[in-house]
Amino acid sequence: MPLIPKTIRQSLERQDISVLREISSLIEDLIREKENPPKPEELPHRQEVLEIRESGSVTYRLERVSCGKNCKGCPHGPYWYGYWREGGRTRSKYIGKSLSGMKKLK
């Protein structure tokens, strides 16, 4: 059974060569993004990073974070954050105190 939905395949078949080349280039860029999770030096600098894990195209970091206020309890956490590449940019999402039971990012 093909993985590409029939409607997408049919739409691609109607395109001319220049559009197909542009789509091919876009797909190659997306594959590179997904195959290479962000490197630690590409991620924002946090007050304290306690642990780093990689899974597929996502880098997870356990971080202590500052709330940015005059807070006597800072840094807070530690909390897990997920980082991935999307559209040429590094994106992030708060995961929580635990990685277990985590929902898929993106």
C-alpha positions in Angstrom: 0.0 0.0 0.0 1.5 3.4 -1.0 2.4 5.8 1.8 1.6 8.9 -0.3 -2.1 9.7 -0.3 -3.8 9.4 -3.7 -4.8 13.1 -3.7 -1.2 14.2 -3.3 0.0 11.8 -6.0 -2.6 13.1 -8.4 -1.8 16.7 -7.7 1.9 16.0 -8.3 1.2 14.3 -11.6 -0.5 17.5 -12.8 2.5 19.7 -12.2 5.1 20.7 -14.8 8.8 19.9 -14.4 9.8 23.3 -12.9 7.3 22.9 -10.1 8.3 19.3 -9.5 12.0 20.4 -9.2 11.0 23.0 -6.7 8.9 20.5 -4.7 11.9 18.1 -4.8 14.2 20.7 -3.4 11.7 21.5 -0.7 11.5 17.8 0.2 15.3 17.4 0.3 15.5 20.4 2.7 12.7 19.0 4.9 14.5 15.6 5.1 17.8 17.3 6.1 16.0 19.2 8.9 14.3 16.1 10.2 17.5 13.9 10.0 19.6 16.5 12.0 18.2 17.6 15.4 19.5 21.0 16.6 23.0 20.9 18.0 23.5 22.1 21.6 25.3 25.2 20.4 22.3 26.2 18.2 19.9 26.1 21.2 19.2 29.1 23.4 21.5 29.6 26.3 19.7 28.8 29.6 20.8 29.4 33.1 21.5 25.7 33.7 21.1 22.6 31.5 21.1 19.4 33.5 20.7 16.8 30.8 20.4 16.4 27.0 18.7 13.6 25.1 18.1 13.2 21.4 15.3 11.2 19.8 14.8 11.3 16.0 14.7 14.9 14.9 14.2 16.4 18.4 16.7 17.4 21.1 15.4 17.3 24.6 17.0 19.4 27.4 16.3 19.3 31.1 16.7 22.9 32.2 16.5 25.2 35.2 14.9 28.4 34.0 14.7 32.0 35.3 11.2 33.5 35.3 12.6 36.9 34.4 11.2 38.7 37.5 12.8 39.7 40.8 12.1 36.2 42.1 13.8 34.7 45.1 12.9 31.2 43.9 14.8 31.4 40.6 15.9 29.3 38.9 12.8 27.2 38.6 12.5 23.6 37.5 14.1 21.5 36.3 11.7 21.2 33.3 12.1 19.4 30.0 12.0 21.3 26.7 12.0 19.9 23.2 13.8 21.6 20.3 13.6 20.8 16.6 14.1 22.5 13.2 11.2 23.7 11.2 11.2 26.0 8.2 14.9 26.8 8.7 14.3 27.9 12.3 14.8 26.2 15.7 11.5 25.7 17.4 10.9 24.7 21.1 8.1 23.4 23.3 7.8 23.0 27.0 7.3 19.4 27.9 7.1 19.4 31.7 8.8 17.9 34.7 9.0 14.4 33.1 9.5 13.0 29.6 7.4 9.9 30.4 4.0 9.9 28.8 5.1 12.8 26.6 3.0 13.5 23.5 4.8 13.8 20.1 6.1 17.2 19.2 5.1 19.2 16.1 
